[in-house]
Amino acid sequence: MALKLPEKVYYKIGEVADAAGLRTSVLRFWESEFSFLKPAKSSTGQRLYSKNEVELVLQVKRLLYEDKFTIEGVKKRFSVKGRMLKPEDQIVEKVVATDFSDVLKQVKNDLKVLRDLL
């Protein structure tokens, strides 16, 4: 995504919201949901987003709105430090595949025996 932001160290929440096409309330909600999204605050309480945090906002937006991830899904995609995990680093629940071919063969044989009896 191309940023519509000037080059500077920190961006105010309104600037980030405009650039990302989001409402400021959405950004504040995301701060409460995602531990990796914690902008600094000025002495007056104004949220100040770094360039890295703006990139995180854009990644979260893409995952939620384009890739249709859930909030929990986005949390699983990011490390605690706010970097997107590589697929091989992600915790994936593995389903243990059990080989039932012998059982199915036995059932098939039993069904043939039953059919022959009828």
Secondary structure, DSSP 8 states (H G I E B T S, - for coil): ------S-SEEEHHHHHHHHT--HHHHHHHHHH-TT---EE-TT--EEEEHHHHHHHHHHHIIIIIS---HHHHHHHB-TTS-B--GGGS----------HHHHHHHHHHHHHHHHH-
